[in-house]
């Protein structure tokens, strides 16, 4: 993983609301969570939630799948695993 990619992920995770979102999605497991249920649990306006989900999706930490009229979000476990491996690497790649 490149330094800039990891920095973008950490930037996304540096926001308390996005970290809460990720925590809820982690607890939802592989089946993910519909955006409506996530919004109800976190208690933020839908437009704000959409903004935060877009940021997490843009860096590859969250995926979104449309099922008819429902948007289901889930954590991308492979990305989190790669980020964890990056942290454990004593010599991260620059650039």
MARFI-144399 format. One line per 3 residues: their letters; for each residue x, y, z of N, C-alpha, C. Coordinates in steps of 0.02 Angstrom, whole numbers. Layout:
A> X,Y,Z,X,Y,Z,X,Y,Z; ...
//
This chain:
XXX> 42,-59,0,0,0,0,44,62,0; 26,110,-39,64,172,-43,46,219,14; 93,260,32,86,308,87,25,353,77
XXX> 15,379,18,-40,426,5,-108,392,13; -112,329,-8,-175,292,-1,-190,280,73; -140,259,111,-149,249,182,-168,314,216
XXX> -137,369,198,-152,434,227,-224,453,214; -249,439,154,-319,454,138,-367,414,180; -350,351,193,-392,309,235,-392,335,307
XXX> -333,352,332,-329,378,400,-364,445,406; -362,485,354,-399,548,354,-474,535,361; -498,486,323,-569,468,327,-587,442,396
XXX> -543,403,426,-556,374,492,-546,424,548; -516,482,533,-503,532,585,-563,572,606; -620,559,576,-682,594,593,-723,550,639
XXX> -744,576,697,-782,534,745,-845,503,716; -881,540,674,-943,514,645,-927,456,598; -876,464,556,-858,410,511,-833,348,548
XXX> -799,359,603,-776,304,644,-836,267,675; -886,305,696,-948,274,722,-983,234,668; -986,261,608,-1017,226,552,-981,160,540
XXX> -915,163,537,-875,102,526,-887,51,581; -891,74,643,-904,30,699,-972,-6,692; -1023,32,673,-1089,2,664,-1088,-49,606
XXX> -1054,-32,553,-1050,-78,496,-1010,-141,514; -959,-133,555,-920,-191,577,-964,-238,618; -1006,-209,661,-1051,-250,701,-1106,-283,659
XXX> -1122,-254,602,-1173,-283,558,-1148,-345,522; -1083,-352,517,-1054,-412,486,-1058,-410,410; -1050,-469,380,-1047,-474,307,-1110,-453,271
XXX> -1168,-460,304,-1231,-442,272,-1238,-367,265; -1199,-329,302,-1202,-256,298,-1263,-228,332; -1277,-165,317,-1332,-131,349,-1364,-82,300
XXX> -1431,-82,295,-1464,-32,253,-1450,38,279; -1445,85,233,-1430,154,252,-1482,181,301; -1545,164,290,-1598,188,335,-1588,164,406
XXX> -1570,101,415,-1557,75,482,-1496,107,513; -1445,117,472,-1384,150,497,-1399,222,519; -1439,256,480,-1458,325,496,-1498,327,561
XXX> -1542,280,571,-1582,278,632,-1538,264,694; -1489,221,687,-1445,205,743,-1398,262,761; -1373,297,710,-1324,350,723,-1359,415,739
XXX> -1418,426,710,-1458,485,726,-1432,550,695; -1408,545,633,-1386,605,598,-1429,612,535; -1436,672,508,-1476,681,447,-1450,638,390
XXX> -1495,617,347,-1478,573,292,-1425,605,246; -1430,670,234,-1381,702,190,-1312,701,221; -1308,709,287,-1243,706,322,-1215,635,319
XXX> -1258,586,330,-1237,516,326,-1211,500,256; -1247,523,205,-1225,511,136,-1156,539,123; -1143,599,149,-1078,630,141,-1023,587,172
XXX> -1035,564,234,-985,523,268,-975,455,235; -1030,424,213,-1024,360,178,-986,367,113; -997,422,78,-961,434,15,-886,440,28
XXX> -868,474,82,-796,481,99,-766,413,113; -801,371,152,-776,304,168,-773,260,106; -822,267,62,-823,227,0,-767,249,-47
XXX> -755,314,-50,-703,340,-96,-634,315,-79; -621,300,-16,-555,274,3,-555,198,8; -611,167,-9,-614,94,-13,-629,58,52
XXX> -649,94,104,-663,61,168,-734,33,173; -779,60,133,-849,40,134,-872,27,63; -913,-25,54,-944,-37,-12,-1019,-26,-4
XXX> -1051,-10,-60,-1123,1,-60,-1154,-40,-116; -1210,-71,-100,-1245,-113,-148,-1318,-95,-149; -1344,-81,-208,-1415,-64,-214,-1455,-128,-220
XXX> -1504,-136,-176,-1551,-193,-179,-1621,-163,-186; -1645,-161,-247,-1709,-128,-263,-1705,-56,-240; -1744,-37,-190,-1744,33,-167,-1700,43,-105
XXX> -1666,-10,-84,-1626,-7,-23,-1552,-6,-40; -1516,39,-8,-1443,42,-16,-1412,9,46; -1374,-45,35,-1343,-82,89,-1269,-66,89
XXX> -1243,-50,148,-1172,-34,156,-1139,-87,198; -1075,-100,182,-1036,-148,221,-963,-128,219; -927,-151,269,-855,-139,273,-820,-182,220
XXX> -768,-156,191,-726,-194,145,-668,-222,187; -676,-283,210,-629,-314,255,-559,-319,227; -553,-331,162,-488,-337,131,-449,-271,136
XXX> -484,-216,128,-451,-150,133,-427,-138,204; -469,-154,253,-448,-145,323,-389,-190,340; -389,-250,313,-333,-296,325,-269,-268,294
XXX> -274,-241,234,-216,-212,200,-190,-152,239; -235,-112,266,-214,-54,306,-179,-76,370; -204,-128,401,-173,-156,460,-104,-183,445
XXX> -97,-218,389,-32,-244,369,16,-186,355; -9,-134,325,32,-74,312,61,-46,377; 20,-43,429,42,-17,494,97,-61,524
XXX> 92,-125,512,142,-172,541,206,-175,501; 206,-147,440,264,-149,397,315,-97,421; 375,-118,436,425,-71,462,448,-20,410
XXX> 440,-34,347,463,12,295,407,23,244; 359,67,258,304,79,211,330,110,147; 297,92,91,316,119,26,294,192,22
XX> 338,235,-1,321,304,-13,299,312,-85; 257,363,-96,237,380,-164,197,331,-195
//
